[in-house]
Amino acid sequence: MVRRLNIDGDGQGDLKGHGGEQRAVLVYQTQSYAYWRTVLERDDLEFGQFGEAFTVDGPTDDEVCIGDRYRIGEAEFDSQSLPPAAPGQYLTVRIPEEGRPGLVRSSSLSSAPGAAEYRISVKREDRGKVSTYLHTHLHTGDVIEAAAPRGTFVPADDHTPVALFSAGIGVTPVLAMLHQLALEHSSRAVWWVHTARDPGQQPFAEEARQLLARLPHARAFIHYTAPDLKIAGEPGITHGRMTSDGIRELGIPADAHAYPCGPEGFMSTVTSALQRAGLRSSNIHTEVFGALVAINPGITHTGSGPPHQPPGPRGTGPSVTFARSGLSAGWSERYATLLEPAEACEVPTRWSCRTGVCHTCSTPLLTGRVEYTTQPLEDPAPGEVLPCCSIPTADVLLDL
């Protein structure tokens, strides 16, 4: 008997990645067994050895889509449910680009957690290729690639006060957090602090107002920065930029958790002001969408400009995409490991030993497959790879 949480007589060893409602049945293809028998050079792999509930003949991983349905006996299984997203997480999306692997960008989800669909909210930039494409070329029914929601900029699981700071389109992840608080009918004290140029450029103003009205202990503070704007003395509305003194005067308690999101200068101002107000650094949560700061022994050039296509002939192998850097390049046999094309593209990299020992380079693998040219001393964490000693065996999307 198939039930909502499991199949009678079946067990789940990995309850985090495979378990819970709508994730009770794992299907794996015979074609995948053939692949792993070749890669692992093993002929003793038997059906069920990868933990699947059912071993089926197709469709393969690159053919099955969300919305497909399987019928086994009288039971019907569908894959309509989207992977769950925590408030504050983001999607990494790829848009098509003729003759190239496509452009990749990360955008925060602004929808309520548990919604039947994902919503990303992208501000159009005059010179932004991806934002322009999304605003002018994308239509209902079009298909673009997206990795599952990810990111650690999510609310802490406690009942202390919450301070949500945002500037401009940085409102999107904290708006999802506000949705979550409203859905929970939270009694927590909530500070909603937002900066915009003027009321006409304040995204989601009405949506936020309605959500705040559902929270009994919420208070809102809005800053408008346009120099010629006239403010009619409305409560909670300030003409001028947010300042350190103004943040301290909000009265946010020291045990609060704060979530600022916006431009770098805004983040720096908010973070330092909250620290001076008594909040511990561990209670101030931020998200970095751009490339991480490079970590290496200091014996190599780390690059002085933005990531770019590698020099030399274009590689004809699998596509290697660096999600944070928004760059894709073809794999070339001239590279010995995935670390080398990253360095050739001046993508900030994090490494030390380059031999699979120290795990400094450990990087989330959003999609794709790799194989190790040198077996690591220890396996990386689930969902991560070591670029210093691996090469792609299919198109890969790396969180670099």
HELIX and SHEET records of a PDB file:
HELIX    1   1 THR A   30  VAL A   39  1                                  10    
HELIX    2   2 LYS A  129  THR A  136  1                                   8    
HELIX    3   3 GLY A  168  GLY A  170  5                                   3    
HELIX    4   4 VAL A  171  LEU A  183  1                                  13    
HELIX    5   5 PRO A  199  GLN A  201  5                                   3    
HELIX    6   6 ALA A  205  ALA A  213  1                                   9    
HELIX    7   7 SER A  244  ARG A  248  1                                   5    
HELIX    8   8 GLU A  264  ARG A  276  1                                  13    
HELIX    9   9 SER A  281  ASN A  283  5                                   3    
HELIX   10  10 LEU A  339  ALA A  344  1                                   6    
HELIX   11  11 PRO A  387  CYS A  389  5                                   3    
SHEET    1   A 2 VAL A  27  GLN A  29  0                                        
SHEET    2   A 2 PHE A  54  VAL A  56  1                                        
SHEET    1   B 2 ARG A  69  ILE A  72  0                                        
SHEET    2   B 2 ALA A  75  ASP A  78 -1                                        
SHEET    1   C 3 ARG A 100  SER A 108  0                                        
SHEET    2   C 3 TYR A  90  GLU A  97 -1                                        
SHEET    3   C 3 GLU A 145  ALA A 146 -1                                        
SHEET    1   D 5 ILE A 237  HIS A 239  0                                        
SHEET    2   D 5 ALA A 218  TYR A 224  1                                        
SHEET    3   D 5 VAL A 190  ALA A 196  1                                        
SHEET    4   D 5 VAL A 162  ALA A 167  1                                        
SHEET    5   D 5 HIS A 257  CYS A 261  1                                        
SHEET    1   E 5 LEU A 327  GLY A 330  0                                        
SHEET    2   E 5 SER A 319  PHE A 322 -1                                        
SHEET    3   E 5 VAL A 396  LEU A 398  1                                        
SHEET    4   E 5 THR A 363  THR A 367 -1                                        
SHEET    5   E 5 GLU A 384  VAL A 385 -1                                        
SHEET    1   F 2 VAL A 370  TYR A 372  0                                        
SHEET    2   F 2 SER A 390  PRO A 392 -1                                        
END                                                                             
